[in-house]
Amino acid sequence: MTSTAQEAPTPAVGTSRVELSIGGMTCASCAARIEKKLNRMDGVHATVNYATAKARISHAEAVSVADLIATVEKTGYTAEEPAP
């Protein structure tokens, strides 16, 4: 069975996963811009979905969630971990 949805790969040893809620996106280009900025970070693999306003991120343990949020905010959007 082939999935058309793109998902972050299974994290390797020494990596973590997080899902962030993204605010301020108005189009698919916004999602692409955020994804590009996150993926430029060392040890980070991110996919951003405009329709769900979520970013799924696999990141090295050296990269904190605060670093990820700061990168999104520097790009001009908001980000936060969803409530449990």
Secondary structure, DSSP 8 states (H G I E B T S, - for coil): ----S-------TTEEEEEEEEE---SHHHHHHHHHHHHTSTTEEEEEETTTTEEEEEEETTS-HHHHHHHHHHTT-EEE----
